[in-house]
Structures are given as C-alpha cells and as structure tokens.
C-alpha cells in the first residue's frame, strides 16, 4: 500500500494526496478492528480517521514547502530572500528614483552635498562629494530626495539647488529610472538566473552577471558584436553594449571594466571614466534605456459578478505584464496578442465575469491598433495604471 508520507528520491519530492492518506488509515483501522468495522464518514470512527488523515496531509504539505524553500525556482518570500544569498545577491527593497546627471564646471571643483532640481521642483541628491575632473564634465548618479516613482524626462533636471563656486550647469540626458517597490518573487528569481552567469565560461555572460549584481539594477539587456563591421543596432565592430535600468552609473561602469575582455570596446550614450589600479583612465560606455510608454485600450462586456475591483485588477495585471517585459521587448516588439493573457487575468476565476470585445495598443502616444509595437534594442516597455483604459460596452 502507498505510503502516507512524503518521499524523496532522484526525481525530487513526492507528496501523496489526501485520498491516499485517508485510504491508508482506513486500511489500518480495518486491520486492527476487522474488515466489518463501520468507518463511514458520518460515524465517530470515520470522523476520527479523517482527523488523523488531515493532520498527516497538513504535515506533508509543510514538508513539501520546506523542501521547495531550498530552491530559488520554488522558494517564496523570506525563504527566497535567504536562498539567493548563495549567489551573492539580495532582494531589492523599496527604492527612490535615480538619474544620471552630467555636471559641468571648472576642473578641480568639489561639490559637497550637492542638490539638483527638476522643472517640477523635485530635489535630486548628488553623491556626498563630487570632484569635476580635468575635462570639465562628469557623469554621476543622483537619487530623488523623496521616495516613490518620481519621473524626470530628459533635460528636465537643469537647476542647481546648492550653488557652488565652479559648478556651472547640470542636466540629464536620459530619463530617470523610477523608484521601485519591494522586489517581487518573480523579479528576484529572474535576477537570480542572470546572476548565475557571473562565474560563467564566457566573458560576456560574466560581464552581464556582474552588472546584474550591482545594487539597484532591475532590468538589463546585453548585446555583443563580435564581427568586423557595425551591426544593425549601430554597435561598432568588436564591441559590447549593455542597456541598464537602475543602479549607480559608476558602479555599473566599474563592473563592466572589471569583467570585459581586454581590447573590447564599449558602446552607449552614458560615458563614465574609470581609473584602474595602474592609474590608467578608460572611458566605459553603456546605455540607459529609453522609456517606451505602452498604452492599452480595452472594451469589454460585463457579466455577472463584474465589479470595479475586478477592473482595477485587469489594469494592474496589464501594467505588471508590460513592466515585466525585457528591454528590447519580446523579439524586438510588444506583441499585441500577448496582452490578452494579462487582460484576461490569465483565465483566473474573475475572468469569467467579463468578456473582452476589443483590445488595441499604442506606443508613445501613437495611434491605437492591433499591430505589434516595435521596440528598439535600447527601449524599455513601461506602463502605469493611467495608461490602461477600460470601456464597458452593452
């Protein structure tokens, strides 16, 4: 007779279902008290057996959870936070928005406790101390003073909040990376998968893993051109180009410099000068992703049970799906058909309370339609709840 407890073999853990456990106790009772014992569910003996079976089934479920807690692919919550430490990473806590700022001024000027402001009045805190190099320009990563997903479009940060002699101007060439809530389990699993490339056999994978491990990096895409000519993305011959969302620009550049193959060029619009241990200055380039705002318009017929809470769930599911797409999209696009999956709540129970009659998508304020939206190699699909509209039709 099948065992009523979890067993582990070369295929992993096996948990018997409740019916198997119940049948085991019923058979044992019959072996002790005789085959004619009445153990129907409405009898006292039958109810006692059910209590025993339920307790063992609950213990089996706990054993299964404990076993799964030791694998990044199945661990959850605190357990996942603990197990990924073996890869040298940790769950990202709620963060403030960050942005790369280009500071221009007189060489040798030291800015202490500097603050820049955007055109909405938000304050962006520079590193504690910044010294402008001989070239008169330096790129640093500033952090929003206030928590939350504070936005700043390219060129929006242009005001010096703490006037300093020798500091002449400030600007941001790229949009700010909005602050993130506590990292979800799915996002942490994805980052753990990338981080395992750190000790990989190929240098490029190792470079990707090193950058993925930089604090604050939440999306990353890498490209390698090992040919002798410029590729379709404009990446020069024998060069690599990383598109990195979040994280400190200097830390990212240091990770790239430490891992890339000697002689391999780097390509991108963000340029950070790194000085190695021998005092040699090298320019490391990479991209910050350009935001590709995706808007979704849904028309649906409300059925029995449809509520405003379900409508909000639909919007959130679509937003999470779009923000979870990789830089460069899926095969270079946001595919129209794939948006139906989150819009239908992955066919969960609430999906039975409505029927979608039309769904269209648009990019960066363009026209709505049913065509796939092309995404450039350095664009990051993004959306907010306000980018998803739902219209209930008769």
VOPAGU-2260 file (C-alpha; in pm, 1 decimal, decimal comma):
REM VOPAGU-2260
SITE   aa  ch    i         X         Y         Z
SITE  UNK   A    0       0,0       0,0       0,0
SITE  UNK   A    1     121,3     351,7     -81,9
SITE  UNK   A    2     298,9     532,2     198,9
SITE  UNK   A    3     100,3     819,3     355,8
SITE  UNK   A    4     406,0    1045,3     394,5
SITE  UNK   A    5     632,8    1245,6     162,8
SITE  UNK   A    6     918,2    1056,5      -0,4
SITE  UNK   A    7    1233,2    1188,6    -170,2
SITE  UNK   A    8    1421,6    1016,8    -449,5
SITE  UNK   A    9    1635,4    1111,2    -750,2
SITE  UNK   A   10    1331,7    1278,4    -907,9
SITE  UNK   A   11    1270,7    1508,7    -612,7
SITE  UNK   A   12     998,5    1507,3    -350,8
SITE  UNK   A   13     666,0    1326,8    -385,3
SITE  UNK   A   14     364,1    1420,2    -173,7
SITE  UNK   A   15      72,6    1174,3    -157,8
SITE  UNK   A   16    -270,5    1332,0    -190,1
SITE  UNK   A   17    -529,0    1338,8      88,5
SITE  UNK   A   18    -723,2    1046,8     -58,1
SITE  UNK   A   19    -413,7     824,4     -35,0
SITE  UNK   A   20    -351,8     921,0     326,9
SITE  UNK   A   21    -715,7     862,6     415,9
SITE  UNK   A   22    -715,7     520,8     247,3
SITE  UNK   A   23    -403,8     423,8     445,4
SITE  UNK   A   24    -566,6     497,3     782,3
SITE  UNK   A   25    -888,8     325,2     679,0
SITE  UNK   A   26    -692,9      11,2     587,1
SITE  UNK   A   27    -501,1      19,9     916,3
SITE  UNK   A   28    -822,5      52,2    1116,6
SITE  UNK   A   29    -969,2    -247,7     933,8
SITE  UNK   A   30    -650,1    -448,7    1002,3
SITE  UNK   A   31    -681,9    -376,5    1375,2
SITE  UNK   A   32   -1057,5    -394,5    1432,5
SITE  UNK   A   33   -1167,6    -620,5    1149,2
SITE  UNK   A   34   -1293,5    -574,0     797,7
SITE  UNK   A   35   -1651,7    -529,7     915,7
SITE  UNK   A   36   -1579,6    -210,3    1115,3
SITE  UNK   A   37   -1806,6      78,3    1016,5
SITE  UNK   A   38   -1583,7     372,4     922,9
SITE  UNK   A   39   -1822,1     568,4     703,1
SITE  UNK   A   40   -1760,4     946,7     717,0
SITE  UNK   A   41   -2068,9    1006,2     933,6
SITE  UNK   A   42   -1953,4     764,8    1205,7
SITE  UNK   A   43   -1732,4     856,1    1503,3
SITE  UNK   A   44   -1455,9     622,4    1383,4
SITE  UNK   A   45   -1479,2     764,1    1032,0
SITE  UNK   A   46   -1450,6    1120,2    1163,8
SITE  UNK   A   47   -1152,3    1026,6    1381,4
SITE  UNK   A   48    -976,6     871,1    1079,9
SITE  UNK   A   49   -1044,7    1188,4     878,2
SITE  UNK   A   50    -884,9    1398,8    1154,4
SITE  UNK   A   51    -573,3    1178,7    1153,5
SITE  UNK   A   52    -555,1    1190,7     772,2
SITE  UNK   A   53    -594,0    1569,0     763,7
SITE  UNK   A   54    -315,7    1614,9    1018,6
SITE  UNK   A   55     -74,4    1395,9     820,4
SITE  UNK   A   56    -173,2    1567,7     494,3
SITE  UNK   A   57    -101,6    1908,5     651,3
SITE  UNK   A   58     237,3    1781,7     772,3
SITE  UNK   A   59     312,6    1654,5     421,7
SITE  UNK   A   60     225,7    1994,9     277,5
SITE  UNK   A   61     464,4    2159,7     523,5
SITE  UNK   A   62     741,3    1912,8     430,4
SITE  UNK   A   63     685,7    1999,3      63,4
SITE  UNK   A   64     712,9    2371,7     137,6
SITE  UNK   A   65    1033,2    2319,7     338,4
SITE  UNK   A   66    1185,6    2113,2      55,8
SITE  UNK   A   67    1090,3    2375,1    -205,1
SITE  UNK   A   68    1227,7    2657,6      10,2
SITE  UNK   A   69    1580,5    2541,6     -73,0
SITE  UNK   A   70    1540,6    2606,7    -448,6
SITE  UNK   A   71    1528,7    2958,8    -599,8
SITE  UNK   A   72    1273,9    2836,0    -854,7
SITE  UNK   A   73    1019,1    2738,1    -589,3
SITE  UNK   A   74    1109,7    2928,8    -271,4
SITE  UNK   A   75     884,7    3217,0    -169,5
SITE  UNK   A   76     905,4    3529,5      39,6
SITE  UNK   A   77    1163,1    3524,2     318,9
SITE  UNK   A   78    1280,4    3179,1     208,4
SITE  UNK   A   79    1363,7    3307,4    -140,2
SITE  UNK   A   80    1539,8    3611,3       7,9
SITE  UNK   A   81    1758,3    3376,4     208,5
SITE  UNK   A   82    1842,7    3119,9     -59,5
SITE  UNK   A   83    1953,9    3373,1    -325,0
SITE  UNK   A   84    2230,9    3492,1     -93,3
SITE  UNK   A   85    2433,7    3194,7    -212,6
SITE  UNK   A   86    2453,6    3376,8    -547,9
SITE  UNK   A   87    2576,8    3695,3    -382,2
SITE  UNK   A   88    2253,9    3889,1    -436,6
SITE  UNK   A   89    1969,4    4004,2    -214,5
SITE  UNK   A   90    1611,2    4115,5    -258,5
SITE  UNK   A   91    1578,7    4479,4    -361,4
SITE  UNK   A   92    1399,2    4686,6    -101,5
SITE  UNK   A   93    1174,1    4979,1    -187,0
SITE  UNK   A   94    1388,8    5239,0    -360,2
SITE  UNK   A   95    1394,2    5603,2    -468,0
SITE  UNK   A   96    1417,6    5710,9    -830,0
SITE  UNK   A   97    1767,8    5755,2    -973,0
SITE  UNK   A   98    1903,0    5953,8   -1266,2
SITE  UNK   A   99    2238,7    6011,5   -1434,2
SITE  UNK   A  100    2336,7    6378,8   -1423,0
SITE  UNK   A  101    2605,0    6549,1   -1628,0
SITE  UNK   A  102    2779,5    6816,2   -1422,3
SITE  UNK   A  103    2983,2    7083,8   -1598,1
SITE  UNK   A  104    3219,2    7322,4   -1424,1
SITE  UNK   A  105    3575,3    7426,1   -1358,2
SITE  UNK   A  106    3828,1    7145,0   -1324,2
SITE  UNK   A  107    3905,9    7060,2    -962,7
SITE  UNK   A  108    3578,2    7196,2    -824,6
SITE  UNK   A  109    3448,1    6983,6    -538,0
SITE  UNK   A  110    3072,7    6972,4    -483,1
SITE  UNK   A  111    2978,7    6862,0    -134,5
SITE  UNK   A  112    2621,7    6763,0     -52,6
SITE  UNK   A  113    2506,5    6888,1    -392,2
SITE  UNK   A  114    2140,1    6903,9    -492,8
SITE  UNK   A  115    1987,3    6948,6    -836,8
SITE  UNK   A  116    1623,2    7029,6    -909,1
SITE  UNK   A  117    1391,1    6937,0   -1192,7
SITE  UNK   A  118    1125,2    7156,7   -1350,8
SITE  UNK   A  119     863,2    7010,1   -1114,3
SITE  UNK   A  120    1059,9    7116,3    -806,6
SITE  UNK   A  121    1176,0    6768,0    -707,9
SITE  UNK   A  122    1518,9    6752,3    -546,5
SITE  UNK   A  123    1787,3    6509,1    -665,2
SITE  UNK   A  124    2074,3    6435,9    -427,1
SITE  UNK   A  125    2424,8    6404,6    -571,1
SITE  UNK   A  126    2686,1    6173,0    -416,0
SITE  UNK   A  127    2829,1    6311,7     -91,2
SITE  UNK   A  128    3134,2    6456,8    -265,3
SITE  UNK   A  129    3192,9    6506,1    -639,2
SITE  UNK   A  130    3509,0    6649,7    -793,3
SITE  UNK   A  131    3492,7    6776,7   -1150,5
SITE  UNK   A  132    3785,3    6626,6   -1346,8
SITE  UNK   A  133    4025,7    6798,2   -1587,2
SITE  UNK   A  134    3781,5    6763,6   -1876,4
SITE  UNK   A  135    3532,3    6991,5   -1702,0
SITE  UNK   A  136    3249,5    6737,3   -1711,1
SITE  UNK   A  137    3148,6    6434,6   -1506,1
SITE  UNK   A  138    2851,5    6196,3   -1500,3
SITE  UNK   A  139    2716,6    6095,4   -1160,2
SITE  UNK   A  140    2404,7    5916,1   -1041,7
SITE  UNK   A  141    2169,1    6122,6    -826,1
SITE  UNK   A  142    1892,2    5990,5    -601,4
SITE  UNK   A  143    1549,8    6150,4    -558,7
SITE  UNK   A  144    1510,6    6301,3    -214,3
SITE  UNK   A  145    1155,1    6170,2    -182,9
SITE  UNK   A  146    1058,6    5804,8    -215,9
SITE  UNK   A  147     832,9    5681,7    -491,3
SITE  UNK   A  148     829,8    5655,5    -868,9
SITE  UNK   A  149     933,1    6015,9    -934,5
SITE  UNK   A  150     964,1    6082,9   -1307,1
SITE  UNK   A  151    1211,6    6312,9   -1483,1
SITE  UNK   A  152    1220,2    6328,3   -1861,0
SITE  UNK   A  153    1547,2    6400,0   -2046,1
SITE  UNK   A  154    1653,5    6760,8   -1985,5
SITE  UNK   A  155    1404,3    6811,9   -1701,6
SITE  UNK   A  156    1678,9    6848,5   -1437,7
SITE  UNK   A  157    1863,0    7171,2   -1509,2
SITE  UNK   A  158    1862,2    7375,0   -1188,6
SITE  UNK   A  159    2149,5    7382,7    -939,7
SITE  UNK   A  160    1988,6    7354,7    -598,4
SITE  UNK   A  161    2306,4    7420,6    -399,2
SITE  UNK   A  162    2507,9    7690,4    -581,2
SITE  UNK   A  163    2876,3    7607,3    -560,9
SITE  UNK   A  164    3166,0    7816,1    -692,7
SITE  UNK   A  165    3292,9    7647,0   -1007,5
SITE  UNK   A  166    2978,3    7438,7   -1068,4
SITE  UNK   A  167    2826,5    7585,4   -1383,8
SITE  UNK   A  168    2542,1    7361,4   -1504,2
SITE  UNK   A  169    2359,4    7032,3   -1465,9
SITE  UNK   A  170    2140,4    6829,3   -1698,7
SITE  UNK   A  171    2011,0    6476,8   -1751,4
SITE  UNK   A  172    2049,1    6323,8   -2096,2
SITE  UNK   A  173    1826,5    6027,5   -2010,0
SITE  UNK   A  174    1501,4    5984,1   -1822,6
SITE  UNK   A  175    1514,5    5891,3   -1455,8
SITE  UNK   A  176    1475,7    5528,6   -1354,0
SITE  UNK   A  177    1163,3    5538,6   -1134,3
SITE  UNK   A  178    1180,9    5405,2    -781,7
SITE  UNK   A  179    1057,9    5051,7    -731,4
SITE  UNK   A  180     850,6    4882,9    -462,3
SITE  UNK   A  181     992,6    4582,4    -278,0
SITE  UNK   A  182    1115,1    4334,8    -540,4
SITE  UNK   A  183     858,2    4067,3    -624,1
SITE  UNK   A  184     945,2    3698,6    -604,9
SITE  UNK   A  185     919,0    3661,8    -984,1
SITE  UNK   A  186    1159,3    3951,0   -1041,4
SITE  UNK   A  187    1408,5    3817,3    -786,2
SITE  UNK   A  188    1401,1    3472,0    -949,1
SITE  UNK   A  189    1474,3    3629,1   -1287,6
SITE  UNK   A  190    1766,8    3827,1   -1144,6
SITE  UNK   A  191    1898,3    3516,6    -969,1
SITE  UNK   A  192    1901,0    3333,0   -1301,1
SITE  UNK   A  193    2107,1    3612,4   -1457,8
SITE  UNK   A  194    2341,5    3630,5   -1158,8
SITE  UNK   A  195    2447,7    3268,9   -1204,2
SITE  UNK   A  196    2625,5    3385,0   -1520,0
SITE  UNK   A  197    2880,2    3568,2   -1303,4
SITE  UNK   A  198    3125,5    3273,5   -1287,8
SITE  UNK   A  199    3027,6    3158,4   -1638,4
SITE  UNK   A  200    3253,7    3020,2   -1907,7
SITE  UNK   A  201    3206,3    3316,7   -2142,7
SITE  UNK   A  202    3337,5    3661,3   -2055,7
SITE  UNK   A  203    3025,6    3833,0   -2190,9
SITE  UNK   A  204    2794,6    3631,0   -1965,5
SITE  UNK   A  205    3023,1    3707,3   -1672,9
SITE  UNK   A  206    3000,9    4078,7   -1752,7
SITE  UNK   A  207    2621,9    4057,5   -1757,8
SITE  UNK   A  208    2621,9    3876,5   -1425,5
SITE  UNK   A  209    2849,6    4136,2   -1267,0
SITE  UNK   A  210    2627,9    4425,1   -1376,6
SITE  UNK   A  211    2312,7    4240,1   -1266,5
SITE  UNK   A  212    2466,5    4218,5    -918,7
SITE  UNK   A  213    2509,0    4596,7    -888,7
SITE  UNK   A  214    2269,2    4732,3    -627,3
SITE  UNK   A  215    1964,0    4897,3    -779,3
SITE  UNK   A  216    1983,3    4733,5   -1124,2
SITE  UNK   A  217    1635,9    4599,9   -1202,5
SITE  UNK   A  218    1641,6    4548,0   -1582,2
SITE  UNK   A  219    1935,1    4461,1   -1804,2
SITE  UNK   A  220    1996,7    4361,9   -2165,4
SITE  UNK   A  221    2333,2    4299,9   -2328,5
SITE  UNK   A  222    2447,6    4291,7   -2690,4
SITE  UNK   A  223    2776,3    4167,0   -2832,0
SITE  UNK   A  224    2906,5    4245,4   -3180,6
SITE  UNK   A  225    3192,8    4007,1   -3247,8
SITE  UNK   A  226    3200,3    4080,9   -3621,2
SITE  UNK   A  227    3427,5    4315,0   -3811,2
SITE  UNK   A  228    3151,7    4559,2   -3908,9
SITE  UNK   A  229    2893,2    4773,3   -3732,5
SITE  UNK   A  230    2575,8    4573,8   -3664,5
SITE  UNK   A  231    2209,2    4660,9   -3719,1
SITE  UNK   A  232    2187,3    4829,3   -3377,7
SITE  UNK   A  233    2478,0    5060,6   -3458,9
SITE  UNK   A  234    2715,7    4880,2   -3223,9
SITE  UNK   A  235    3071,6    4907,6   -3361,3
SITE  UNK   A  236    3279,6    4606,0   -3455,0
SITE  UNK   A  237    3427,8    4400,9   -3168,5
SITE  UNK   A  238    3227,4    4587,1   -2904,8
SITE  UNK   A  239    2968,4    4517,6   -2638,0
SITE  UNK   A  240    2672,3    4733,2   -2543,5
SITE  UNK   A  241    2475,7    4697,1   -2221,0
SITE  UNK   A  242    2140,0    4863,6   -2158,9
SITE  UNK   A  243    2095,5    4903,2   -1783,5
SITE  UNK   A  244    1797,3    5033,4   -1588,7
SITE  UNK   A  245    1866,8    5144,4   -1232,6
SITE  UNK   A  246    2189,6    5126,3   -1035,4
SITE  UNK   A  247    2475,8    5369,1    -989,8
SITE  UNK   A  248    2646,9    5463,8   -1317,3
SITE  UNK   A  249    2997,5    5446,8   -1171,2
SITE  UNK   A  250    2936,8    5106,3   -1011,5
SITE  UNK   A  251    2799,3    4975,7   -1341,8
SITE  UNK   A  252    3099,6    5106,7   -1533,5
SITE  UNK   A  253    3337,5    4951,0   -1281,2
SITE  UNK   A  254    3162,4    4613,4   -1315,8
SITE  UNK   A  255    3191,4    4629,5   -1695,6
SITE  UNK   A  256    3556,6    4734,8   -1681,5
SITE  UNK   A  257    3641,4    4453,8   -1439,7
SITE  UNK   A  258    3483,2    4177,2   -1645,9
SITE  UNK   A  259    3505,1    4265,0   -2014,1
SITE  UNK   A  260    3775,5    4120,3   -2236,6
SITE  UNK   A  261    4084,7    4337,0   -2280,7
SITE  UNK   A  262    4061,9    4533,1   -2603,1
SITE  UNK   A  263    3684,0    4500,3   -2633,6
SITE  UNK   A  264    3511,4    4833,4   -2692,4
SITE  UNK   A  265    3201,2    4951,4   -2509,9
SITE  UNK   A  266    2916,8    5141,1   -2671,5
SITE  UNK   A  267    2636,4    5363,4   -2542,9
SITE  UNK   A  268    2531,9    5718,9   -2466,1
SITE  UNK   A  269    2630,9    5709,9   -2097,1
SITE  UNK   A  270    3005,0    5767,8   -2064,7
SITE  UNK   A  271    3185,6    5710,0   -1733,3
SITE  UNK   A  272    3562,4    5739,4   -1691,2
SITE  UNK   A  273    3714,6    5465,2   -1477,8
SITE  UNK   A  274    4069,6    5478,7   -1345,1
SITE  UNK   A  275    4221,8    5134,2   -1296,5
SITE  UNK   A  276    4469,6    5026,0   -1028,8
SITE  UNK   A  277    4759,7    5138,1   -1250,1
SITE  UNK   A  278    4622,9    5489,9   -1284,1
SITE  UNK   A  279    4507,8    5443,3   -1644,5
SITE  UNK   A  280    4180,4    5622,4   -1724,7
SITE  UNK   A  281    3937,8    5439,1   -1950,0
SITE  UNK   A  282    3601,0    5551,0   -2084,4
SITE  UNK   A  283    3329,3    5292,0   -2028,2
SITE  UNK   A  284    3008,0    5342,9   -2223,5
SITE  UNK   A  285    2663,5    5188,4   -2184,0
SITE  UNK   A  286    2300,2    5279,5   -2240,3
SITE  UNK   A  287    2030,4    5385,3   -2003,8
SITE  UNK   A  288    1701,8    5255,6   -2152,8
SITE  UNK   A  289    1466,4    5490,6   -2331,2
SITE  UNK   A  290    1113,9    5453,1   -2197,2
SITE  UNK   A  291     863,8    5315,6   -2448,8
SITE  UNK   A  292     528,0    5404,6   -2295,1
SITE  UNK   A  293     270,2    5144,5   -2391,1
SITE  UNK   A  294     -98,6    5236,0   -2376,6
SITE  UNK   A  295    -374,4    4977,0   -2383,3
SITE  UNK   A  296    -742,4    5033,9   -2461,2
SITE  UNK   A  297    -983,3    4753,2   -2368,4
SITE  UNK   A  298   -1353,1    4723,8   -2444,6
SITE  UNK   A  299   -1541,8    4454,4   -2256,7
SITE  UNK   A  300   -1888,2    4325,4   -2182,5
SITE  UNK   A  301   -1961,3    4298,5   -1811,5
SITE  UNK   A  302   -2109,0    3966,2   -1696,3
SITE  UNK   A  303   -2247,1    3855,7   -1360,1
SITE  UNK   A  304   -2006,7    3939,1   -1079,3
SITE  UNK   A  305   -1807,7    4211,4   -1258,1
SITE  UNK   A  306   -1700,9    4492,7   -1022,2
SITE  UNK   A  307   -1474,7    4797,0   -1019,2
SITE  UNK   A  308   -1227,3    4593,7    -813,5
SITE  UNK   A  309   -1200,3    4343,7   -1098,8
SITE  UNK   A  310   -1149,8    4633,1   -1340,7
SITE  UNK   A  311    -859,7    4755,5   -1127,5
SITE  UNK   A  312    -716,6    4401,6   -1121,9
SITE  UNK   A  313    -725,8    4390,8   -1502,5
SITE  UNK   A  314    -538,7    4721,2   -1527,4
SITE  UNK   A  315    -277,9    4611,9   -1272,3
SITE  UNK   A  316    -222,6    4278,0   -1447,6
SITE  UNK   A  317    -164,7    4452,2   -1781,3
SITE  UNK   A  318      71,7    4707,2   -1623,8
SITE  UNK   A  319     271,3    4435,1   -1446,1
SITE  UNK   A  320     299,2    4239,5   -1770,9
SITE  UNK   A  321     430,0    4536,8   -1969,3
SITE  UNK   A  322     672,7    4649,8   -1699,5
SITE  UNK   A  323     797,5    4292,2   -1673,9
SITE  UNK   A  324     894,5    4271,0   -2042,4
SITE  UNK   A  325    1265,7    4270,8   -2110,1
SITE  UNK   A  326    1447,9    4565,6   -2259,3
SITE  UNK   A  327    1407,9    4545,4   -2635,6
SITE  UNK   A  328    1071,1    4371,5   -2595,7
SITE  UNK   A  329     992,8    4015,5   -2696,5
SITE  UNK   A  330    1178,7    3953,9   -3023,3
SITE  UNK   A  331    1202,1    4330,4   -3069,3
SITE  UNK   A  332     834,4    4409,1   -3012,3
SITE  UNK   A  333     545,0    4425,2   -2771,3
SITE  UNK   A  334     319,9    4162,8   -2921,6
SITE  UNK   A  335     -49,0    4255,8   -2938,8
SITE  UNK   A  336    -176,9    3900,4   -2889,0
SITE  UNK   A  337      26,6    3852,1   -2569,7
SITE  UNK   A  338    -151,4    4141,2   -2396,0
SITE  UNK   A  339    -472,9    3936,5   -2398,5
SITE  UNK   A  340    -323,3    3699,8   -2137,9
SITE  UNK   A  341    -297,2    3954,1   -1852,4
SITE  UNK   A  342    -611,0    4133,2   -1976,4
SITE  UNK   A  343    -796,6    3805,2   -1922,7
SITE  UNK   A  344    -633,3    3768,9   -1579,0
SITE  UNK   A  345    -461,4    3453,5   -1705,5
SITE  UNK   A  346    -807,0    3289,9   -1708,9
SITE  UNK   A  347    -836,6    3309,6   -1330,3
SITE  UNK   A  348   -1178,6    3288,1   -1166,8
SITE  UNK   A  349   -1256,4    3659,1   -1208,1
SITE  UNK   A  350   -1200,5    3629,1   -1583,7
SITE  UNK   A  351   -1544,4    3465,1   -1603,8
SITE  UNK   A  352   -1713,3    3792,4   -1503,9
SITE  UNK   A  353   -1641,0    3974,3   -1830,7
SITE  UNK   A  354   -1573,6    3918,4   -2198,7
SITE  UNK   A  355   -1324,5    4128,0   -2394,5
SITE  UNK   A  356   -1473,5    4255,2   -2720,2
SITE  UNK   A  357   -1178,6    4466,5   -2838,9
SITE  UNK   A  358    -818,9    4537,3   -2737,7
SITE  UNK   A  359    -579,1    4784,1   -2900,6
SITE  UNK   A  360    -232,8    4906,7   -2810,6
SITE  UNK   A  361     -23,5    5215,2   -2883,5
SITE  UNK   A  362     332,5    5333,5   -2819,1
SITE  UNK   A  363     443,0    5678,5   -2702,9
SITE  UNK   A  364     115,4    5846,9   -2788,5
SITE  UNK   A  365      86,5    5688,5   -3133,1
SITE  UNK   A  366    -230,8    5554,7   -3289,8
SITE  UNK   A  367    -406,8    5258,8   -3130,7
SITE  UNK   A  368    -422,3    4938,6   -3330,7
SITE  UNK   A  369    -379,1    4562,0   -3330,2
SITE  UNK   A  370     -29,9    4554,4   -3481,7
SITE  UNK   A  371     274,6    4451,9   -3276,5
SITE  UNK   A  372     467,6    4754,4   -3147,7
SITE  UNK   A  373     836,0    4759,0   -3248,6
SITE  UNK   A  374    1075,2    4817,8   -2958,7
SITE  UNK   A  375    1431,5    4938,9   -3018,9
SITE  UNK   A  376    1717,4    4741,9   -2867,6
SITE  UNK   A  377    1766,5    5010,1   -2600,9
SITE  UNK   A  378    1399,6    5078,8   -2521,1
SITE  UNK   A  379    1223,0    4952,9   -2208,7
SITE  UNK   A  380     846,9    4894,2   -2234,5
SITE  UNK   A  381     669,9    5066,1   -1946,7
SITE  UNK   A  382     316,0    5149,7   -1838,3
SITE  UNK   A  383     122,1    5297,1   -1548,8
SITE  UNK   A  384    -237,3    5238,2   -1443,7
SITE  UNK   A  385    -338,6    5558,0   -1622,0
SITE  UNK   A  386    -208,2    5409,7   -1949,6
SITE  UNK   A  387    -474,3    5136,3   -1942,0
SITE  UNK   A  388    -833,3    5236,6   -2019,0
SITE  UNK   A  389   -1131,7    5005,1   -1990,2
SITE  UNK   A  390   -1466,9    5075,8   -2153,2
SITE  UNK   A  391   -1770,8    4868,0   -2060,3
SITE  UNK   A  392   -1995,1    4817,4   -2362,7
SITE  UNK   A  393   -2352,3    4681,9   -2378,3
